[in-house]
Amino acid sequence: MTQRLHELRRSLLVSLWFMLLTFPIMVIRVNTITGTIRWRWANLALIGIGSFLISVVWRYAMQRKTGEVRATGVLAQVGERLGAGAERFRTLVDSPKVRVRLVSGLLAAAVAYPFLTSMYHTNIMITALTYVVLGLGLNIIIGLGGMLHIGYAAFYAIGAYSYALLNMYFGINFWLALPIGAALAGLFSLLIGLPTLRLRGDYLAIVTLAFAEITRLVLQNWQEVTGGAAGIPNIPRPQLFGMTMRLQQTTTFVYFIMLAVVILTIFVVHRLENSRIGRQWVAMKEDYIACQAMGVSIAKAKLTALGIGAIWGGLVGVIFAARTTFINPASFTVWESVIILSTVVLGGMGSIPGVFVGALVLMLLPEYLRPFAQYRMLIFGALLVTMMVFRPGGFIKKRRKAYTISDEERQSVIENDVAAADETKE
Amino acid sequence: MVLDVQKLTMDFGGLRAVDHVDLHIQHGEIVALIGPNGAGKTTFFNCVTGMYKPTGGEIKAGRPEAEIQSIKGLKPHIITKHGLARTFQNIRLFPEMTVLENVMIGRDCRLKSGILGAIFRDPRTRAEEAQVVKDSMLILHKIGLTQWANEAAMNLPYGAQRRLEIARALATEPFLLLLDEPAAGMNPHETRQLVELIRRLRDEENLSIFLIEHDMSLVMNLSERIYVMDYGKLIASGKPEEVKKDPVVIKAYLGEDVSA
């Protein structure tokens, strides 16, 4: 009980401190024309009560997290139910039958989506799917390879500009530009990766950040080639056998291209992470020195992660250019890289469903929160901070694959070994 | 001979951590390297395994059935592929990977499949992956860790983590196993098990073993030859009984002149 009282007193102090801090801006308003001061005492009361309540909730949540207090009564019941529900859902998803149904249901919904909703919603969904692919690409570098890369938007830009420029100068069409854009992004990633092989952590982050800025500044200032800050207009939309399509049809078409790319990305990333290369990446992330000592070439593992990760940025960059028909360097700022990074961190590093959900939430939430546009950044920041404190693994935490080997197989492995040992003895 | 080190020298700026050390290991031997703290033992290990590039001298190593060749200054992963595997003084497992995956990383340098194989999963890649799982399971069985195969490495008890490091090193198919303080932090029971394990590995896996250790009873009990280092220099070498009586060694350890 005294503990509780103590906590409440702390919260009270916090709210008093906040009232003091915000006093000059929230309470005093000077009318410079009439030269009078208006005292808005109501604001002070609101801040006091608000910060007090938030502080109490925050303290309670922190204590729950560290296990100092246990929930009782209704709260405990709700918590238990939620936990049991999540557990049941997990076992349900683990069974292959349910998984097939779930995935096919999702796929059916995704295919039907553009026909059931308006062009506006389809467009938003295209953006969200774009970030799913960008997130999954960056996830290879950060979530699997453990390299803090905060210049991913550069690859997005390289993809977009390679289509725009190749089309403008050589008339190369969308379908041919797709692989070229992807390859160029991968190539640039390797080029920046080679000299930075020795860098890790913050130092790599600085270099990649600089790389992204340099890319953007080059695009912005190389007036003669890239059109500078004015950008490149009239980029052709994707074509399908030379058919003429109305805007609505093109949007649906782009949606399906994007959907296909998302599926391709998930497929490839899933295969890679459950392979020899995926294992190398994770080992490299977990212990750099032990990984070398166990015979893995760090240089090779790093470069493959950087190259393969960047390809997806280039790929959706091309689609982005074709979809908006106009690009300029302002679309590829550091802010863009930060958003992509947030989708990975928020969703769950290294986890494909995590990044998928993270990107959808991060892209769709602001779109549908437009009425609160003023507070978007505030909500966004609060969400990130709360997530990092209470769920540092992200929405959906990566689970390691369990390799199963049947008992008979295990037995046969052991027996074979015994037999071989006997043979050598004889 | 499986390892032949001649006049190995390692300088860090003005500090000479290893000074003209000669050392060799015959096939099937268990050799220990001892010395007071800061004598340069781990630095010596790091030079042999490629973690550091030695500033002077020569290191040659090779499988017992083949010619020994120079491995001085090669990258660590190439030296591991050549057949020298090591463990670490402070355990360096991949904490969030499963026990089996840890061993599978050890197998990595013997694998061939690449990116395209991973994406398309052609029969060869599938067969290789299945083989890796089997091989790794077998190694876990030999070391006695099968019950934890799918457990995250960090959840293992301390002694099991030490054994897992050995399992992982073993997975690289070495001819020489370098153990950096394998018994550090172990209780007497675990240490006895470790001694048995090391002996068994030497006999069954056709290995030579080179270890750094502070636990004197383990060293005297297990090793067939001992090298003693102090201040980067080799001060004595020979059979355990000889080294135990060597006044220079006693002086290095106790810091006083016994003859006086």
Interface residues (C-beta under 8 A of the other chain):
Chain A: V268 R271 L272 S275 R276 I277 G278 R279 Q280 V282 A283 E286 D287 I289 A290 C291 Q292 A293 M294 G295 V296 S297 I298 T304 I308 R400 K401 A402 Y403 I405 E409 R410 V413 I414 D417 A421
Chain B: T49 M51 K75 P76 H77 T80 K81 A85 R86 F88 R92 L93 F94 P95 E96 M97 T98 L100 E101 M104 I105 G106 D108 C109 L111 S113 G114 I115 G117 A118 I119 R121 T125 E128 E129 V132 V133 K134 M137 L138 H141 K142 T146 A149 N150 A152 R168 A169 T172 E204
